[in-house]
């Protein structure tokens, strides 16, 4: 194997190790609580590797949250693709949420957790806003397709349910929070399209 190809594999591998360590540590302990040395130690890489791969801790945090968003988006998309109608798709979002909330490793919403530790602006705010905008837009689109009279208002209510279920699962150790949110969402939806 050429030397350049070996270096590329090593760099990719080190980058992935850094992201895996960041995901575990940032999600488990907090993006600002965890120092970069702890991430480097967990990943088994040198500080220079971090700066080569990401340039800074802020960029590592950005990529960590971006991956969290991509994973959530894929999970929700896969869950709603099972359904043919917008009503079931909307409720399927809460089914996907319930699956996550019931996992023993659930420690709250990664975006809420990171935002609570970070000042306004910056990478955390940017990626968290993108993630929330995507979900809100999905709620609006599906609510409109389902025939809701005020899709924007219904989407706002669904966002509150989604967020509330996430907090209840974390703070109250309520593994049924997703199911409860789904039940309320179904009632709101039925009222909105009646």
C-alpha positions in Angstrom: 0.0 0.0 0.0 1.4 3.4 -0.9 2.6 5.6 2.0 -0.1 8.3 1.2 -2.9 5.7 1.4 -1.6 4.4 4.7 -1.5 8.0 6.1 -5.1 8.6 4.9 -6.3 5.4 6.6 -4.4 6.4 9.8 -5.9 9.9 9.7 -9.4 8.7 9.0 -9.1 6.1 11.8 -7.8 8.7 14.3 -10.6 11.1 13.3 -13.2 8.4 13.8 -11.6 7.5 17.2 -11.8 11.2 18.2 -15.4 11.4 17.2 -16.3 8.2 19.0 -14.6 9.4 22.2 -16.2 12.8 21.8 -19.6 11.3 21.4 -19.3 9.1 24.5 -17.7 11.8 26.7 -19.6 14.9 25.5 -22.9 13.1 25.7 -22.2 11.4 29.0 -20.4 14.3 30.9 -20.9 17.5 28.9 -19.2 19.4 26.2 -17.5 21.9 28.5 -17.0 19.7 31.4 -14.9 17.3 29.4 -11.5 18.7 28.6 -9.8 18.0 25.4 -7.1 16.0 27.1 -9.7 13.5 28.3 -11.0 13.1 24.7 -7.4 12.6 23.4 -6.7 10.0 26.1 -9.9 8.1 25.3 -9.3 8.2 21.6 -5.6 7.3 22.0 -4.3 10.1 19.8 -2.0 13.0 20.1 -3.1 16.6 20.4 -1.7 17.4 17.0 -4.1 14.8 15.5 -7.0 16.7 16.9 -5.8 20.0 15.4 -5.1 18.3 12.1 -8.5 16.6 11.9 -10.7 19.4 13.4 -8.6 22.5 14.1 -10.1 23.1 17.5 -12.3 21.7 20.2 -15.2 23.9 19.0 -15.1 22.2 15.6 -15.0 18.8 17.3 -18.1 19.8 19.2 -19.7 21.0 16.0 -19.1 17.7 14.2 -20.2 15.7 17.3 -23.6 17.6 17.3 -23.9 17.4 13.5 -23.5 13.6 13.7 -26.1 13.5 16.5 -28.5 15.5 14.2 -27.8 13.2 11.2 -28.4 10.1 13.4 -31.7 11.6 14.7 -32.8 12.6 11.2 -32.1 9.1 9.8 -33.9 7.4 12.8 -37.0 9.6 12.3 -37.0 9.2 8.6 -36.7 5.5 8.8 -39.5 5.4 11.4 -41.9 7.5 9.3 -41.1 5.8 6.0 -43.1 2.8 7.3 -46.3 4.7 7.0 -48.4 5.9 4.0 -50.3 8.7 5.5 -49.2 11.9 7.2 -51.2 11.3 10.4 -49.3 8.0 11.0 -46.0 9.6 10.0 -46.5 12.4 12.6 -47.2 9.9 15.3 -44.3 7.7 14.1 -42.0 10.6 15.1 -43.1 10.1 18.7 -42.7 6.3 18.3 -39.1 6.9 17.3 -38.6 9.3 20.2 -40.1 6.7 22.6 -37.5 4.1 21.4 -34.7 6.5 22.3 -36.1 7.6 25.6 -36.5 4.0 26.8 -32.8 3.1 26.3 -30.9 2.7 29.5 -28.1 5.0 28.1 -30.4 7.9 27.6 -29.0 11.0 29.3 -31.2 13.7 27.8 -31.3 15.5 24.5 -27.7 16.1 23.3 -28.7 19.5 21.9 -30.4 20.7 25.1 -27.5 19.4 27.2 -24.9 21.2 25.1 -26.9 24.4 24.8 -27.3 24.6 28.6 -23.5 24.7 28.9 -22.8 27.1 26.1 -23.3 30.8 25.4 -25.5 32.0 22.7 -24.0 31.9 19.3 -21.2 29.6 18.2 -21.1 26.0 17.0 -23.5 24.6 19.7 -26.2 27.2 19.0 -25.8 26.8 15.2 -26.1 23.0 15.0 -28.8 22.9 17.7 -30.8 25.5 15.8 -30.4 23.5 12.5 -31.6 20.3 14.3 -34.6 22.0 15.8 -35.5 23.8 12.6 -35.4 20.5 10.7 -37.8 18.8 13.2 -40.1 21.8 13.3 -40.2 21.9 9.5 -41.1 18.2 9.4 -43.9 18.7 11.9 -45.3 21.6 9.9 -45.1 19.8 6.6 -46.7 16.6 7.9 -49.4 18.5 9.8 -50.2 20.5 6.7 -50.4 17.2 4.6 -52.7 15.7 7.3 -55.1 18.6 6.9 -54.4 20.6 10.1 -56.2 24.0 10.1 -53.1 25.7 11.6 -50.1 23.5 10.9 -47.6 26.0 12.4 -49.4 26.1 15.7 -49.7 22.3 15.8 -46.0 22.0 15.0 -45.3 24.3 17.9 -47.4 22.1 20.2 -45.6 19.0 18.9 -42.2 20.5 19.6 -43.3 21.2 23.2 -44.4 17.6 23.5 -41.2 16.3 22.0 -39.1 18.4 24.3 -41.2 17.7 27.3 -41.0 14.0 26.8 -37.2 14.2 26.5 -37.0 16.1 29.8 -39.4 13.8 31.6 -37.4 10.8 30.4 -34.2 12.3 31.7 -35.3 14.1 34.9 -38.1 11.7 36.0 -36.6 8.5 34.6 -39.9 8.1 32.8 -39.3 5.5 30.1 -43.0 5.8 29.1 -42.7 9.6 28.3 -42.5 9.0 24.5 -45.7 6.9 24.6 -47.5 9.5 26.7 -46.4 12.3 24.3 -47.7 10.2 21.4 -51.1 9.8 23.0 -51.3 13.6 23.5 -50.1 14.2 20.0 -52.8 12.0 18.6 -55.5 13.9 20.5 -54.1 17.3 19.4 -53.9 16.1 15.8 -57.5 14.7 15.8 -58.7 18.1 17.1 -56.7 20.0 14.6 -58.1 18.1 11.6 -61.6 17.7 12.8 
